[in-house]
Amino acid sequence: MEKIPMDISDGCKPKIDYPCLWQYKVIATDCAQIRQIVEEHLGDAPYSLSESNRSSGGKYVSMNLEMTVNSDYHRLRLYEVLTAHPAVKVVL
């Protein structure tokens, strides 16, 4: 994936050309709930969701979500949906 340069003069906001492939790292307590919320909000849109790691105690799981986003709104809306879910601890 190509790195996107940041223009510091523009308030450190990256220049993103849409549509583009976007990745979220979701750290949560229940991967089944994350799968459900992603399915509910993305419907038939193509995406890839995979478990990447579990904490040593098994309390947390990290998942990689990769999909094509079409706009800032689309990208940020999914971020908001994920962070609002009680099983989600962090979204990167």
TINUMAR-353172 format. One record per residue (C-alpha): residue in one letter; x, y, z. Coordinates in steps of 0.001 Angstrom, whole numbers. Layout:
% TINUMAR-353172
+------+---------+---------+---------+
: type :      c1 :      c2 :      c3 :
+------+---------+---------+---------+
:    A :       X :       Y :       Z :
...
+------+---------+---------+---------+
This chain:
% TINUMAR-353172
+------+---------+---------+---------+
: type :      c1 :      c2 :      c3 :
+------+---------+---------+---------+
:    M :       0 :       0 :       0 :
:    E :    1299 :    3420 :    -942 :
:    K :    2124 :    5865 :    1860 :
:    I :     141 :    9095 :    1732 :
:    P :    2264 :   12204 :    2429 :
:    M :     953 :   14736 :    4920 :
:    D :     846 :   18435 :    4103 :
:    I :    1751 :   20163 :    7380 :
:    S :     423 :   23493 :    6122 :
:    D :   -3058 :   21953 :    5929 :
:    G :   -3404 :   21239 :    9659 :
:    C :   -1723 :   17814 :    9381 :
:    K :   -4703 :   16367 :    7535 :
:    P :   -3616 :   13701 :    5039 :
:    K :   -4578 :   14092 :    1396 :
:    I :   -6686 :   11051 :     563 :
:    D :   -7788 :   10292 :   -2976 :
:    Y :  -11126 :    8459 :   -2913 :
:    P :  -12099 :    5763 :   -3485 :
:    C :   -9221 :    4019 :   -1737 :
:    L :   -8424 :     907 :     237 :
:    W :   -8618 :    1634 :    3980 :
:    Q :   -7589 :    -440 :    6981 :
:    Y :   -8926 :    -300 :   10518 :
:    K :   -7365 :   -2119 :   13463 :
:    V :  -10108 :   -2901 :   15984 :
:    I :   -9248 :   -3971 :   19527 :
:    A :  -12245 :   -5443 :   21303 :
:    T :  -13447 :   -7946 :   23875 :
:    D :  -15607 :  -10070 :   21554 :
:    C :  -14796 :  -10835 :   17916 :
:    A :  -18302 :  -12249 :   17238 :
:    Q :  -19862 :   -8891 :   18138 :
:    I :  -17401 :   -7078 :   15878 :
:    R :  -18226 :   -9410 :   12989 :
:    Q :  -21925 :   -8748 :   13575 :
:    I :  -21625 :   -4955 :   13663 :
:    V :  -19444 :   -4928 :   10535 :
:    E :  -21945 :   -7143 :    8675 :
:    E :  -24858 :   -4929 :    9782 :
:    H :  -23214 :   -1704 :    8644 :
:    L :  -21438 :   -2841 :    5500 :
:    G :  -24073 :   -5223 :    4179 :
:    D :  -23059 :   -6546 :     764 :
:    A :  -20091 :   -4189 :     376 :
:    P :  -16831 :   -6106 :    -104 :
:    Y :  -14531 :   -6160 :    2911 :
:    S :  -12023 :   -8367 :    4680 :
:    L :  -12231 :   -8912 :    8444 :
:    S :   -9673 :  -11133 :   10146 :
:    E :   -8517 :  -11824 :   13667 :
:    S :   -4888 :  -10800 :   14095 :
:    N :   -3971 :  -11298 :   17746 :
:    R :   -5288 :  -12136 :   21214 :
:    S :   -4043 :  -10781 :   24519 :
:    S :   -2091 :  -13197 :   26702 :
:    G :   -5036 :  -13482 :   29096 :
:    G :   -7540 :  -13877 :   26269 :
:    K :   -9560 :  -10833 :   27329 :
:    Y :   -8894 :   -8779 :   24182 :
:    V :   -8738 :   -9577 :   20490 :
:    S :   -7424 :   -7408 :   17673 :
:    M :   -8995 :   -7591 :   14243 :
:    N :   -8051 :   -6137 :   10869 :
:    L :  -10826 :   -4654 :    8757 :
:    E :   -9923 :   -3739 :    5186 :
:    M :  -12332 :   -2189 :    2717 :
:    T :  -12717 :     430 :      27 :
:    V :  -13984 :    3778 :    1293 :
:    N :  -15541 :    6329 :   -1045 :
:    S :  -15343 :    9545 :     988 :
:    D :  -14266 :   11141 :    4262 :
:    Y :  -17839 :   10723 :    5481 :
:    H :  -17852 :    7001 :    4671 :
:    R :  -14461 :    6444 :    6346 :
:    L :  -15264 :    8445 :    9479 :
:    R :  -18832 :    7135 :    9820 :
:    L :  -17622 :    3546 :   10099 :
:    Y :  -14994 :    4685 :   12620 :
:    E :  -17778 :    6293 :   14697 :
:    V :  -19961 :    3181 :   14509 :
:    L :  -17098 :     966 :   15635 :
:    T :  -15949 :    3205 :   18498 :
:    A :  -19527 :    3544 :   19792 :
:    H :  -19895 :    -223 :   20275 :
:    P :  -19424 :   -1328 :   23915 :
:    A :  -17249 :   -4340 :   22974 :
:    V :  -14770 :   -2083 :   21157 :
:    K :  -11916 :    -632 :   23191 :
:    V :   -9775 :    1004 :   20462 :
:    V :  -10009 :    1655 :   16723 :
:    L :   -6884 :    2659 :   14835 :
+------+---------+---------+---------+
